[in-house]
Amino acid sequence: MKTILLITGVLAVLMGLLWIGQGLGYIHWPASSSCSTSGRGHCVGEYWPSSGSC
């Protein structure tokens, strides 16, 4: 159980970092991502890992 929670936590942090990178314009993957073109993508990515909501 501990391993599953650890993997889930790491994946959540990585997803948040991806969203922050897309919102700030550092990451342009995938090309069709809405975070890549919106100016507020970094806001969603910053708070998602700590709030637990999407």
N, C-alpha and C positions, 0 to 999 in steps of 0.2 A: 504494500500500500504506500509506503514511504517513497518508493521509487516512482510510482505512478504520479504522485503529487509533485515530486521534484521535476519530472519530465514536463508535466503540465505547467508548472511555474516557469520553467526555462522557456518553453514555447510561448507563453503569454508575454514574457519580457521581450523576447525576440520580435514578436509581432508588434509590440508597442514601439520598439526601436525602428522597425521598418516603417511604421506610420509616421513617426517623427521625421525620419530621413526623407520620406516622400513629401511631407508637408513643407519641409525646409528647402526642398528642391535638390537635395544631395543624391537621392535615389529615384531613378526614373523607370522602375520595374514594378509591375508589368506596365506596358505602354498604355493600356486601357484603364488604368486605375484612376478613380476619382480623386484620391488623395494627391496624386501627382500634379493635378491641375488646380486644385482648390487652395485657397490661401489659408484655410483653417485646418488643414490636415494635421499639422503638428500639435494643435490643441487637443484633438481627439486622441492622438497617440500618446501624449504626455500623461493624460489622466486615466486612460483605460486600464493599465495594469494595476493601479492603486485602487480604483473604484470597483472593479469587477463587473462593470457594465459596458455595453458596446455603444 
